[in-house]
Every structure is written in C-alpha cells, then in structure tokens.
Amino acid sequence: MPVSKKFMKKKDQFNCTFRVPKKEAHGANKICLVGEFNEWKTDSMPMTALKNGDFKIDIQLQPGKTYQYRYLVDDKEWQNDIKADAYWPIPEFSVDNSVINVM
C-alpha cells in the first residue's frame, strides 16, 4: 500500500500515513520508520502494530519537499517501501532508499 497523503490546510502540512502490510512485515515484532524527517534516528518513530498484522504510523511533513526513508525491522533488517514514490541510490551502501514526494 502506498503512503497516503492528505493536505491539512490549517497547518499547511501533509498528514502522511505509512503502512507496512502483514505480508511484507514477515512476522516482525517491531518496525520503525527511519528517514530524513527524523535525522535517521532508528528508534524515534516506532510504528503501531495493528490487530490484522499490519504496521502503521502517521506523521506530518512539509509540502514541496521530497524525503528519503526506509523501514527498520526488528532492529536489524532494513526494508524499502515497495510502493514508494521513487528510489534514490546510495552507492556507498549498495542500496536504494525509498522516497516520498510531498507535493
């Protein structure tokens, strides 16, 4: 499921809902959203585990920007969002980061 984005006119921000479906969580106990918006802090944005096995978090982002992010699963495995808006290569780590466009 792609990140859902809803513009909040009063706050001049987007409310962005990030969701990792159960089938992509692979039995995870914990998933954290990590990215430019939280200075890549690995534990500052834990996602909520839902009863159906999905993980979810809502955050507010400034419009007119793009942000790189990834999911950290059980403090050891990095995952990309399979339905990100784009991907940004990080050659020094031989990976791509997920990208969200907040336009």
Buried (B, 14 or more C-beta within 10 A) or exposed (E): BEBEBEEEEEEEBBBBBBBBBBEBBEEBEBBBBBBBBBEBEBEEBBBEBEEEEBBBBEBEBEEEEBBBBBBBBEEEEEBBBEEBBEBEEEEEEEEBBBBBEBE
